[in-house]
Amino acid sequence: MSAEPPSHSPPMIRMANAADADAVHAIVNAAYRSYIPRIGKSPGPMLDDYPKRITDGQVWVLVHDDAIAGILVLVETPESFLLDNIAVAPDRQGKGHGHTLLEFAEAQAVRRGWREIRLYTNALMTENVALYERAGYIETARVTEKGFDRVYMSKHLTTTS
């Protein structure tokens, strides 16, 4: 008699709740920790108030195999739809979760009537800039704000994005 293979549930994205706050913070810290030596300080996402973001309805989690594998922070203002943060647990990277979260963010923007999504990343996170460029984002500005050198990017969306 052979053992049954472990069941693997497909990834699911849902709005974060208060019980997720510690896991969200842990994933962000794990995902961004490696940038501290390059930037010289903790990246902005490590300093965020995730319980408040969750209360404000801005945080989504990607759950895979009964664990939170990634997070997404989306901020809608009267002027724009901002992908504020996307992070995948280091042991879950390379499995398409980041791409799934990025597609979800774009779909949320379209669902809410936006035809453009914006984001920013630290200028020293060059691999992130390249990743977003491969996903169709274009650089729109470089600014220093809150003590960080940031690259702002945007992507035009269509109803099929």
URBEL-V436340 format. One record per pair of residues at least 24 apart in sequence whose C-alpha atoms are under 7 Angstrom apart, sorted by the first residue. I is the first residue (numbers start at 0). J is the second residue. D is the distance in whole Angstrom. If there is no record, write none. Layout:
{{I & J & D} {I & J & D}}
This chain:
{{7 & 64 & 6} {8 & 63 & 6} {8 & 64 & 5} {9 & 63 & 6} {10 & 61 & 6} {10 & 62 & 6} {10 & 63 & 4} {11 & 61 & 6} {11 & 62 & 5} {11 & 63 & 7} {12 & 59 & 7} {12 & 60 & 6} {12 & 61 & 4} {12 & 62 & 6} {13 & 59 & 6} {13 & 60 & 6} {13 & 61 & 7} {14 & 58 & 6} {14 & 59 & 4} {14 & 60 & 6} {15 & 53 & 6} {15 & 58 & 5} {15 & 59 & 5} {15 & 60 & 6} {16 & 53 & 6} {17 & 50 & 7} {17 & 53 & 7} {20 & 49 & 6} {20 & 50 & 6} {23 & 70 & 7} {24 & 49 & 7} {26 & 69 & 7} {26 & 86 & 7} {26 & 87 & 7} {26 & 88 & 5} {27 & 86 & 6} {29 & 88 & 6} {29 & 89 & 7} {30 & 86 & 6} {30 & 87 & 6} {30 & 88 & 6} {30 & 89 & 6} {38 & 123 & 7} {44 & 84 & 7} {69 & 96 & 7} {71 & 100 & 7} {80 & 108 & 6} {80 & 113 & 7} {80 & 116 & 5} {80 & 117 & 6} {81 & 116 & 6} {81 & 117 & 5} {81 & 118 & 5} {82 & 116 & 7} {82 & 117 & 6} {82 & 118 & 5} {83 & 118 & 6} {105 & 160 & 7} {106 & 160 & 6} {109 & 158 & 6} {114 & 155 & 6} {114 & 156 & 5} {114 & 157 & 6} {115 & 153 & 7} {115 & 154 & 6} {115 & 155 & 5} {115 & 156 & 5} {116 & 153 & 6} {116 & 154 & 5} {116 & 155 & 7} {117 & 152 & 6} {117 & 153 & 4} {117 & 154 & 7} {118 & 151 & 6} {118 & 152 & 5} {118 & 153 & 6} {119 & 149 & 6} {119 & 150 & 5} {119 & 151 & 4} {119 & 152 & 6} {120 & 149 & 6} {120 & 150 & 5} {120 & 151 & 7} {121 & 147 & 7} {121 & 148 & 6} {121 & 149 & 5} {121 & 150 & 6} {122 & 148 & 6} {122 & 149 & 5} {122 & 150 & 5}}
